[in-house]
């Protein structure tokens, strides 16, 4: 019994020893605390500044990367002027360790601003001119295509395009480029074809009076989808031969025409003195876009049938003598 008691006491003592050893309190580490680390403003333009600010506790040293270096004070600030978007890291250190925080300063791009780029007037007749006008800010170079080239930030340029043309203005700086366009439209001109009714024209010759006559309708049809003007009339001249002389010339009145419309002009041609070999026709018109146009035609007359065939006068293709005669008719009527 005594022996058993001794063993129990020994066991209790050993357990007590272990309990005492296990109750030792460990060391507690206290790292720095970074309450805030900010950049104000967070977005700037190149050349501007931002302020880094921090609030830190329980730190022995503070530093910021990106060339800022060591800073002091639990609270503080430092001004920075990055040239590109930059992330800054604050490192707070004490004997127990390190804490970090980051903030970013963003560089906002500032490309040129094109306040205006216009063409005045925007619609012109062929061979007329339009004025391009522009105003640009914050650009190092400004240029316009279509062979205009480099221009000032604000200015004008006169252009005379031969076809409808879109001009592009490009303004450039280190942050990029901006573009704008202006179009100059070339207005279409009216154009006509001529037909006759009847076709072919039948000519009658009176040998007793040496008078030749023909009655027909001249049908002028607009073919370029431009209207709103007036066909001022046609002059008709008859010729003894393709080289002259002229027997007579007569004016037949025209009228208003619509786009793709037809103007019918009744003609009663009288030539005294012989049997003409040719008749010339010249017509003038003014359309809604302000164009003044004109076109010549001629018919060759076959005898004894007195039948004629209508053809358009095309300089460089038509017999030069006929071109000259119709040109003479055009000058005479003016």
Residue pairs with C-beta under 8 A, 6 or more apart in sequence:
29 96
29 97
30 58
30 94
30 96
31 58
31 94
31 96
31 97
31 98
31 99
32 56
32 57
32 58
32 59
32 92
32 93
32 94
32 97
32 98
32 99
33 56
33 57
33 58
33 92
33 99
34 54
34 55
34 56
34 90
34 92
34 99
34 100
34 101
35 55
35 56
35 57
36 53
36 54
36 55
36 101
37 52
37 53
37 54
37 55
37 88
37 90
37 101
37 102
37 103
38 52
38 53
38 54
38 103
39 50
39 51
39 52
39 53
39 80
39 88
39 103
39 104
39 105
40 50
40 51
40 53
41 50
42 50
42 103
42 104
42 105
42 106
43 105
43 106
43 107
43 108
44 50
44 105
44 106
44 107
44 108
45 107
45 108
45 110
46 83
46 107
46 110
46 174
46 175
47 81
48 81
49 79
49 80
49 81
50 79
50 80
50 81
50 82
50 105
51 77
51 78
51 79
51 80
52 64
52 68
52 77
52 78
52 79
52 80
52 88
52 90
52 103
53 75
53 76
53 77
54 62
54 71
54 75
54 76
54 77
54 90
54 101
55 74
55 75
56 62
56 74
56 75
56 90
56 92
57 74
58 94
59 74
59 92
59 93
59 94
59 99
60 93
60 94
60 95
61 70
61 92
61 93
61 94
62 70
62 71
62 72
62 73
62 76
62 90
62 91
62 92
62 93
63 69
63 70
63 71
63 90
63 91
63 93
64 71
64 78
64 88
64 89
64 90
64 91
65 88
65 89
65 91
66 80
66 82
66 86
66 87
66 88
66 89
68 78
68 80
68 88
71 78
80 86
80 88
80 105
82 105
82 107
83 107
84 107
85 104
85 105
85 106
85 107
86 104
86 105
86 107
87 102
87 103
87 104
88 102
88 103
88 104
88 105
89 100
89 101
89 102
90 100
90 101
90 102
90 103
91 98
91 99
91 100
92 98
92 99
92 100
92 101
109 175
109 176
110 138
110 173
110 175
111 138
111 171
111 173
111 175
111 176
111 177
111 178
112 136
112 137
112 138
112 139
112 142
112 171
112 172
112 173
112 176
112 177
112 178
113 136
113 137
113 138
113 171
113 178
114 134
114 135
114 136
114 169
114 171
114 178
114 179
114 180
115 135
115 136
115 137
116 133
116 134
116 135
117 132
117 133
117 134
117 169
117 180
117 181
117 182
118 132
118 133
118 134
118 182
119 130
119 131
119 132
119 159
119 167
119 182
119 183
119 184
120 130
120 131
120 133
121 130
122 130
122 182
122 183
122 184
122 185
123 184
123 185
123 186
123 187
124 130
124 184
124 185
124 186
124 187
125 186
125 187
125 189
125 289
125 290
125 291
126 162
126 186
126 187
126 189
126 291
127 160
128 160
129 158
129 159
129 160
130 158
130 159
130 160
130 161
130 184
131 156
131 157
131 158
131 159
132 144
132 148
132 156
132 157
132 158
132 159
132 167
132 182
133 155
133 156
134 142
134 144
134 151
134 154
134 155
134 156
134 169
134 180
135 153
135 154
136 142
136 153
136 154
136 169
136 171
137 153
138 173
139 153
139 171
139 172
139 173
139 178
140 172
140 173
140 174
141 150
141 171
141 172
141 173
142 150
142 151
142 152
142 153
142 169
142 170
142 171
142 172
143 149
143 150
143 151
143 169
143 170
144 151
144 157
144 167
144 168
144 169
144 170
145 167
145 168
145 170
146 159
146 161
146 165
146 167
146 168
148 157
148 159
148 167
151 157
153 171
159 165
159 167
159 184
161 184
161 186
162 186
163 186
164 183
164 184
164 185
164 186
165 183
165 184
165 186
166 181
166 182
166 183
167 181
167 182
167 183
167 184
168 179
168 180
168 181
169 179
169 180
169 181
169 182
170 177
170 178
170 179
171 177
171 178
171 179
187 289
187 290
187 291
188 224
188 225
188 226
188 289
189 224
189 226
189 287
189 289
189 291
189 293
190 222
190 224
190 226
190 227
190 229
190 257
190 259
190 285
190 287
190 288
190 289
190 291
190 293
191 222
191 223
191 224
191 226
191 293
191 295
192 220
192 221
192 222
192 223
192 231
192 283
192 285
192 293
192 295
193 220
193 221
193 223
194 218
194 219
194 220
194 221
194 281
194 283
194 295
194 297
194 310
194 312
195 219
195 221
195 310
196 216
196 217
196 218
196 219
196 299
196 310
197 216
197 217
197 219
198 216
199 310
200 299
200 307
200 308
200 309
200 310
201 214
201 216
201 299
201 307
201 308
201 310
202 214
202 306
202 307
203 212
203 213
203 214
203 275
203 276
203 301
203 306
203 307
203 308
204 212
204 213
204 214
204 306
205 211
205 212
205 275
205 303
205 306
206 212
206 213
209 272
210 272
210 273
210 274
211 270
211 271
211 272
212 238
212 247
212 270
212 271
212 272
212 274
212 275
212 276
212 306
213 268
213 269
213 270
213 271
214 267
214 268
214 269
214 279
214 308
215 266
215 267
215 268
215 269
216 267
216 269
217 264
217 265
217 266
217 267
218 234
218 252
218 264
218 265
218 266
218 267
218 281
219 262
219 263
219 264
219 265
220 231
220 234
220 254
220 257
220 262
220 263
220 264
220 265
220 283
221 260
221 261
221 262
221 263
222 257
222 258
222 259
222 260
222 261
222 262
223 260
225 259
225 260
226 259
226 287
226 288
226 289
226 291
227 257
227 258
227 259
227 260
227 261
227 287
227 288
228 256
228 258
228 259
228 287
228 288
229 256
229 257
229 285
229 286
229 287
229 288
230 254
230 255
230 256
230 257
230 285
230 286
231 254
231 255
231 256
231 257
231 263
231 265
231 283
231 284
231 285
232 254
232 283
232 284
232 285
232 286
233 251
233 252
233 253
233 254
233 265
233 283
233 284
234 251
234 252
234 254
234 265
234 267
234 281
234 282
234 283
235 249
235 250
235 251
235 252
235 281
235 282
235 283
235 329
235 330
235 332
235 333
236 249
236 250
236 252
236 267
236 269
236 279
236 280
236 281
237 246
237 247
237 248
237 249
237 250
237 279
237 280
237 325
237 329
237 332
238 246
238 247
238 248
238 249
238 269
238 271
238 276
238 278
238 279
238 280
239 245
239 246
239 247
239 276
239 277
239 278
239 279
239 280
239 325
240 247
240 273
240 274
240 275
240 276
240 277
241 277
241 278
242 277
242 278
242 300
242 319
242 321
242 322
242 325
243 321
243 325
244 325
246 325
246 328
246 329
247 271
247 272
247 273
247 274
247 276
248 269
248 270
248 271
248 272
249 329
249 332
249 333
250 267
250 269
250 270
251 333
252 265
252 266
252 267
253 265
254 263
254 265
254 283
254 285
255 263
255 265
256 263
257 263
257 285
269 279
275 301
275 303
275 306
276 301
277 300
277 301
277 303
278 298
278 299
278 300
278 301
278 322
278 325
279 298
279 299
279 301
279 308
280 296
280 297
280 298
280 313
280 322
280 325
280 326
280 329
281 296
281 297
281 298
281 299
281 326
282 294
282 295
282 296
282 297
282 326
282 329
282 330
282 333
283 294
283 295
283 296
284 292
284 293
284 294
285 292
285 293
285 294
286 292
286 293
287 293
294 330
295 312
295 313
296 312
296 313
296 323
296 326
296 327
296 329
296 330
297 310
297 311
297 312
297 313
297 326
298 310
298 311
298 313
298 318
298 322
298 325
298 326
299 308
299 309
299 310
299 311
300 308
300 309
300 311
301 307
301 308
302 308
302 309
311 318
312 318
313 322
313 323
313 326
315 323
